[in-house]
Amino acid sequence: MEASVVALIIIGVVALVLLLLFFTSGMLVNIGGQQIGIMERKYFGKSLPEGRVVAMRGEIGIRAEVLQPGLHFMIPFLFRVTKDDMLVIGEDEVGLIESIDGLPLEPGHIFGRRVANHDAFQDAEGFLRNGGQKGPQIDILAPGKYRINTYLFRIRTSPAVVIAQNQVGIVNARDGLPIVPGRLLAHKVEGHQAFQDGEAFVAGNGQRGPQIEVMLPGRYRINSDLFNVEIQPASVVQANQVGLVTAKDGDPLPSGELVAMSVPGHGDYQDASAFLTQGGQRGPQYDLLKPGTYYINPLMFDVKLDSVAVVQRGEVAVLVSNVGKEPEDIPHEDRLAGRERYVVPAGFRGIQAEVAGPGVYYLNRWAYIAYIIPTTNLTIDWAEEGMVPSEDDSSPSNRRVQLFNPLAVISRDGFEMRVSVKVVIRVRPDQAPLMVAKIGSIENLIDHVVHPMIDSSFRNQASSSEAMAFMQDRADEQAKAEARARVELEKYHVECVSVLISQIILPQELMEIHTRRVIAAQQQAMFVEQQKAEEKRIDTENTRAKADKQPELVAAQISVQVAEQTKQQIILTAEGRARAVELEGAAEGQKILAVGQATAEAYEQQVAAVGQLNLAGIEVTKSIAAAGLKITPDIMVGGGGDGGGASIFSAFIAQLLAGNRVSLSGPNGNQNGGQTPQS
């Protein structure tokens, strides 16, 4: 019996415990350390106000308040608790929040404004009591753990904005005031901490749209629903480069200006707001960027890289300024006398009188145009490619700048010649601006002045000369071309150093004729030289023979000297004897003279008696007889009263004296009635 009672008691206790557990199981709720509890009141409370979806204390519905970790006593059947995990925002994330309950958004805004006392949205009742607004929230959640009512707040994460070195962040705001008409970008707003404080941006009258401010390298926690950030490369100007800047917004350029005026305080265009505040103008800018890294808003400024201006040794840079005062404003006393019109002093628009010497210049090519002018000798060739040295082999003091084909000219006698010419010119540094004002550049000078002038000069000179004469008078033709070039180039403030004819190529047929002529002349000269050589050899042989006979020659010379001495002795002796007989000779001469005179008188008397020819015949006959010759005349000579015999005899004597042989009777008695030829 007692055992039965004990058993019944035990059964009753167990039943009671089970009954208590049944009734108390809905009253105790345990919330874990990494959890939150979302409560829903089902009965016995106030109804939600119209438009509300989250209940406050004492209202029926899902409550804004959440249960913190721990054991909570809840009245069964009155509350229902749903557990959820805590919200975790990673180190490289931000939390974006959207509320499903609260006051409506203000007109024109798309984000809920910041409200106080909600402990980073962990106090949902505080959020609603303090005027929290329905919709996307302008505030964000930083990295960390949050016990947030995930029924009231929809949470999603977004990566933090990371801008690396040499990058820049371009921002576009989705909320704010409209941009002022006429402006390209929204104005600058203070205090938003690089767009990390969206509330400060909106409260500071930030404007929606592309922002004038940029984000520098770093890590940013930004509401990506409010701000869209586009990462672009920063403007990097390398060594030996300059950055030319064009502003896309600002005041308009004045009429007639090509480059905007310089304004201070914009930090190399990195503070676009200061640029506009200082009155910066849109368009190409006067100020440029030197080598470095610049965090410039590409929506406001366009940066174009350009090479620095390098002036080498032996060169100058002539600058043409697009900025400055008009040349007409130059005071009369400051005008450069004797110069080209557009060569102006510093500060005026036009060709600058002062040149830039060798060096590296950070030059704004929109404001200044640099013409690099060599001041050393420049050689221009009209020749075949292989006839001139390459530019790599040429020295800086004498550079070849251009190569043309050889000049093709026609001579007066109709032959085509090809003439290779080399022209050396020089521009003095002080004359370089004047040359640029006159012709523009070295290329223009060569193409439009030097080349046509040289071509014309040699065409004209060749047309007035025969081909061979043109080649033979090469020096004269060269001098004439140089004289003309010097005069013409002086008009362009250029010095002509020299004009040289390198080669004259005549037609092949004409060269062959000339070659044969030269060969013949050379052969003739060779023969003359050979003859001279032979004569020299003869002289050499004579000299050698005389040398061999030198002993005999010396002996002969001694003999001659002895003979000379003997002759002198004989002459002296003879002169003595001659002096002795001189008197005797004088007397004998007187005698001979007297006999001669007597003979002459007798001869004249005989001529008068018988005639000159007859007398001559008588004398001849006497001479023959004296020689012992017997003459038998073939013709009988008879005299007559008229003297005919004498005439015949005279004719005979005349023929004999004339050298003709007279037919005489020889020893055999034959006769020859005619004359015989003289033997």
Secondary structure, DSSP 8 states (H G I E B T S, - for coil): -HHHHHHHHHHHHHHHHHHHHHHHTTTEEEE-TTEEEEEEE-SSSB---TT--SB-TTBSEEEEEEE-SEEEE--TTTEEEEEEE-EEE-TTEEEEEEESSSB---TT--SB---SSSTTTT-HHHHHHTT-BSEEEEEEE-SEEE---TTTEEEEEEE-EEE-TTEEEEEEESSSB---TT-SSB---SSSTTTT-HHHHHHTT-BSEEEEEEE-SEEE---TTTEEEEEEE-EEE-TTEEEEEEESSSB---TT-SSB---SSSTTTT-HHHHHHTT-BSEEEEEEE-SEEE---TTTEEEEEEE-EEE-TTEEEEEEESSSB-GGGS-GGGS-TTS-TTEE-TTBSEEESS-B-SEEE---TTTEEEEEEE-SEEEEEES-GGGS--TTTS-TTEEEEEEE--EEEE-TTS-EEEEEEEEEEE--GGGHHHHHHHHSSHHHHIIIIIHHHHHHHHHHHHHTS-HHHHHHTHHHHHHHHHHHHHHHHHTTT-EEEEEEEEEEE--HHHHHHHHHHHHHHHHHHHHHHHHHHHHHHHHHHHHHHHHHTHHHHHHHHHHHHHHHHHHHHHHHHHHHHHHHHHHHHHHHHHHHHHHHHHHHHHHHHHHHHH-HHHHHHHHHHHHHHHTT-----SS-----TT-HHHHHHHHHHHHHHTT-B-----TT-----S-B---
